[in-house]
Amino acid sequence: MSNASTASTDSPAASGLSVRRGLLYLGIAGAAWGTAGAAASLVFSAGDMGPVALSFWRCAGGFLLLLGARLARPRRGARSGSGLPLRRRALRVTALGVALAVFQTAYFAAVEATGLAVGTVVTLGAGPVLIALGARLALGERLGLGGSCAVGGALAGLAVLFVGGGDAAVRPWGVAFALVSAAGYAVMTLLTRWWGRDGGADSSGDTTMWSFAVVSVCLLPLAAAEGLVPHTAEPARVLACLLYIAAVPTALAYALYFAGAAVVRSATVSVIMLLEPVSAAAIAVALLGEELNAATVAGTLLMLAAVTGLAGAEARGAGRGREEGA
């Protein structure tokens, strides 16, 4: 890779966030995302709330929490990205919000149609492939041999983790929904990286907040048809889980994700975010009493090795890019 290419893809100057800090943010976000499934299962078991209604409350609650935090903190001069025209900022947030809505809703539809294992492995397996292809064609980002091996190892670990643990039914409509979900995730990641490279991205908190507003508007009609308010004998438990889902794996995790994705190469982002199923598997074993079998161990080790290797390569590449640009 030429010096110019390295600087354009690895330099943190556009957003002010270092690549190493971006990698840390992405790791925290992936681990936090992995807790959402366990919390959602508690909501589903306590009442009749459906997946679209849960997704609506997740994003609406995340929007309200971030809005409250934004209003509570004192203003400190101009915000990042405030020089962009309002119309362009609105178009960017709308595009991210629609991509996020497609990502979440199509994933829930895939899980309902073909089950959690197949829906997850197709969505998270196709995501890195689509992102790597899009990053190469649209952003000129190269994975290289080591990166390609890391992506392959991560996908192998994902397959072992979810398919090797038991039987799963593959249904065409479910696979189609999962591919649509992966496409929404890829678009969201590539757009965030593209805007982060040109120095015109808004702050991650504002981007996340207004994207959640767009998602909430998109999902409201579907959630209303499904039933916004669940019938439950345990309202305190449902409310506590909803607040947790809105705060940790939504408001916090997506703010960290958008910040990190703006400075880290897109394909690397997609692999690091595979910490989500690793976190979910760990929670299932530690807290939900699921059995720790050979597939769980092998898949987790493969994915952790791939994430660690690719993150280390990304950090080293960023360091070399700064030295060459000095």
LINZIKA-V73662 format. One record per residue. N is the residue number from 1. PSI is psi in radians with two decimals (* if undefined). BURIAL is + if it has 24 or more other ideal C-beta (glycine too) atoms within 12 Angstrom, else -. D_LAST is the distance of its C-alpha to the last C-alpha in Angstrom with 2 decimals. Layout:
BEGIN
n={N N}
psi={PSI PSI}
burial={BURIAL BURIAL}
d_last={D_LAST D_LAST}
END
This chain:
BEGIN
n={1 2 3 4 5 6 7 8 9 10 11 12 13 14 15 16 17 18 19 20 21 22 23 24 25 26 27 28 29 30 31 32 33 34 35 36 37 38 39 40 41 42 43 44 45 46 47 48 49 50 51 52 53 54 55 56 57 58 59 60 61 62 63 64 65 66 67 68 69 70 71 72 73 74 75 76 77 78 79 80 81 82 83 84 85 86 87 88 89 90 91 92 93 94 95 96 97 98 99 100 101 102 103 104 105 106 107 108 109 110 111 112 113 114 115 116 117 118 119 120 121 122 123 124 125 126 127 128 129 130 131 132 133 134 135 136 137 138 139 140 141 142 143 144 145 146 147 148 149 150 151 152 153 154 155 156 157 158 159 160 161 162 163 164 165 166 167 168 169 170 171 172 173 174 175 176 177 178 179 180 181 182 183 184 185 186 187 188 189 190 191 192 193 194 195 196 197 198 199 200 201 202 203 204 205 206 207 208 209 210 211 212 213 214 215 216 217 218 219 220 221 222 223 224 225 226 227 228 229 230 231 232 233 234 235 236 237 238 239 240 241 242 243 244 245 246 247 248 249 250 251 252 253 254 255 256 257 258 259 260 261 262 263 264 265 266 267 268 269 270 271 272 273 274 275 276 277 278 279 280 281 282 283 284 285 286 287 288 289 290 291 292 293 294 295 296 297 298 299 300 301 302 303 304 305 306 307 308 309 310 311 312 313 314 315 316 317 318 319 320 321 322 323 324 325 326}
psi={2.42 2.87 -0.71 -0.72 -0.71 -0.78 -0.68 -0.51 -0.34 -0.29 2.36 0.03 -0.50 -0.66 -0.20 -0.04 2.32 2.74 -0.72 -0.73 -0.66 -0.71 -0.71 -0.80 -0.76 -0.69 -0.76 -0.74 -0.77 -0.76 -0.69 -0.71 -0.61 -0.34 -0.24 -0.65 -0.74 -0.75 -0.68 -0.67 -0.58 -0.66 -0.82 -0.65 -0.32 -0.15 -2.82 0.42 2.37 2.97 -0.60 -0.72 -0.70 -0.74 -0.68 -0.89 -0.57 -0.86 -0.68 -0.73 -0.70 -0.71 -0.80 -0.69 -0.78 -0.63 -0.76 -0.73 -0.66 -0.70 -0.49 -0.52 2.55 2.59 2.41 1.19 -2.85 2.51 2.74 2.29 0.00 -0.27 -0.21 2.51 2.55 -0.69 -0.71 -0.71 -0.71 -0.69 -0.70 -0.83 -0.69 -0.76 -0.79 -0.71 -0.75 -0.75 -0.71 -0.70 -0.74 -0.79 -0.91 -0.83 -0.74 -0.59 -0.80 -0.68 -0.67 -0.76 -0.73 -0.64 -0.66 0.08 2.82 -0.77 -0.93 -0.76 -0.71 -0.78 -0.61 -0.77 -0.94 -0.38 -0.70 -0.50 -0.97 -0.61 -0.83 -0.68 -0.76 -0.73 -0.81 -0.68 -0.64 -0.76 -0.71 -0.56 -0.16 0.39 2.27 2.38 -0.70 3.03 -0.79 -0.73 -0.70 -0.72 -0.67 -0.74 -0.77 -0.73 -0.69 -0.74 -0.67 -0.76 -0.69 -0.76 -0.76 -0.72 -0.75 -0.57 -0.60 -0.22 -0.13 -3.11 2.58 2.44 2.25 2.03 2.32 -0.76 -0.67 -0.72 -0.70 -0.78 -0.70 -0.68 -0.66 -0.73 -0.77 -0.65 -0.72 -0.71 -0.72 -0.78 -0.77 -0.76 -0.78 -0.71 -0.75 -0.75 -0.75 -0.86 -0.55 -0.57 -0.55 0.04 0.17 0.23 2.56 2.98 2.60 -0.62 -0.78 -0.72 -0.82 -0.81 -0.88 -0.48 -0.69 -0.62 -0.75 -0.79 -0.74 -0.73 -0.72 -0.67 -0.29 -0.83 -0.74 -0.70 -0.66 -0.68 -0.61 -0.56 1.82 -0.68 2.09 2.70 2.08 2.59 -0.06 1.16 -0.60 -0.71 -0.76 -0.78 -0.73 -0.73 -0.70 -0.71 -0.71 -0.81 -0.72 -0.60 -0.90 -1.12 0.06 -1.36 -0.90 -0.90 -0.74 -0.57 -0.76 -0.68 -0.87 -0.63 -0.82 -0.69 -0.32 -0.35 -0.17 2.49 2.51 -0.78 -0.64 -0.71 -0.83 -0.60 -0.75 -0.62 -0.14 0.00 -0.33 -0.96 -0.50 -0.80 -0.75 -0.70 -0.70 -0.71 -0.71 -0.68 -0.80 -0.67 -0.49 0.02 0.26 2.67 2.40 1.74 3.11 -0.64 -0.73 -0.79 -0.85 -0.80 -0.73 -0.77 -0.72 -0.82 -0.70 -0.68 -0.74 -0.78 -0.80 -0.79 -0.78 -0.65 -0.72 -0.73 -0.68 -0.79 -0.72 -0.68 -0.66 -0.71 -0.73 -0.65 -0.68 -0.67 -0.70 -0.52 -0.17 *}
burial={- - - - - + - + + + + + - + + - + + + + + + + + + + + + + + + + + + + + + + + + + + + + - + + - + + + + + + + + + + + + + + + + + + - - - + - - - - - - - - - + + - - + - - - - + - - + + - + + + + + + + + + + + + + + + + + - + + + + + + + + + + + + + + + + + + + + + + + - - - + - + + + - - - + + - + + + + + + + + + + + + + + + + - - - - - - - - + + - + + + + + + + + + + + + + + + + + + + + + - - + + + + + + + + + + + + + + + + + + + + + - + + - - + - + - + - - - - - - - + - - + + - + + + + + + + + + + + + + + + + + + + + + + + + + + + + + + + + + + + + + + + + + - - - - - - - - - - + + - + + + - + + + + + + + + + + - + + + - + + - - + - - - - -}
d_last={17.11 14.90 11.17 12.31 14.78 12.69 10.44 13.76 15.60 13.52 11.29 13.30 12.47 15.67 18.05 16.46 17.55 15.53 16.56 18.27 20.22 21.08 22.46 24.51 25.88 26.92 28.62 30.59 31.54 32.80 34.85 36.27 37.24 39.21 41.48 42.59 44.96 46.86 47.24 48.34 50.93 52.39 52.72 54.38 56.78 57.83 58.83 58.85 55.48 54.02 50.44 49.83 51.17 48.99 45.89 46.98 47.47 44.19 42.22 44.52 44.29 40.50 40.45 42.84 40.95 37.61 39.45 41.12 37.89 36.33 39.39 39.61 36.16 35.64 33.58 30.30 29.33 28.22 27.55 24.61 25.59 28.37 27.35 28.54 32.12 34.66 36.04 32.75 32.12 35.71 35.37 32.30 34.08 37.25 35.59 34.05 37.40 39.42 37.20 37.55 41.31 41.69 39.70 41.85 45.22 45.15 44.19 47.19 49.37 48.23 49.07 52.44 53.25 52.20 51.45 48.52 47.59 47.52 46.10 43.17 42.44 42.55 40.42 37.70 38.01 37.77 34.91 32.12 33.55 33.68 30.20 28.68 30.64 29.74 26.00 26.15 28.30 26.98 23.30 22.43 21.46 22.43 23.89 24.09 26.87 25.91 25.58 28.87 30.58 29.44 30.82 33.98 34.42 34.04 36.62 38.92 38.74 39.50 42.47 43.83 43.42 45.33 47.62 48.42 49.81 52.85 54.57 53.10 54.64 52.61 53.82 52.52 52.26 50.28 47.84 47.55 46.76 44.14 42.42 42.49 40.97 38.17 37.54 37.32 34.84 32.71 32.79 31.88 28.85 27.58 28.14 26.28 23.21 23.46 23.78 21.04 18.48 19.51 19.20 22.96 24.35 26.73 26.56 27.62 30.80 31.97 31.21 33.18 35.97 36.75 36.38 39.03 41.20 41.10 41.94 44.78 46.29 46.08 47.71 50.32 53.06 52.74 52.64 55.68 57.57 56.76 57.62 55.31 57.30 58.22 61.64 61.13 63.11 59.97 58.28 56.48 54.88 53.84 52.42 50.46 48.95 48.09 46.39 44.35 43.38 42.39 40.37 38.52 38.07 37.92 36.58 34.22 33.28 32.62 30.53 28.30 28.45 27.39 24.46 23.25 24.07 21.83 18.59 19.89 20.86 24.50 26.09 24.54 25.98 29.36 29.52 28.51 31.15 33.72 33.80 36.40 39.19 38.32 38.77 41.90 43.36 42.79 44.54 47.36 48.04 47.60 49.22 51.26 52.98 51.89 52.25 49.36 49.98 48.34 46.75 45.08 43.69 42.54 40.95 39.14 37.77 36.60 34.77 33.20 31.99 30.47 28.80 27.41 26.14 24.47 22.92 21.50 20.09 18.54 16.88 15.59 14.32 12.43 10.83 9.92 8.63 6.13 5.24 5.53 3.81 0.00}
END
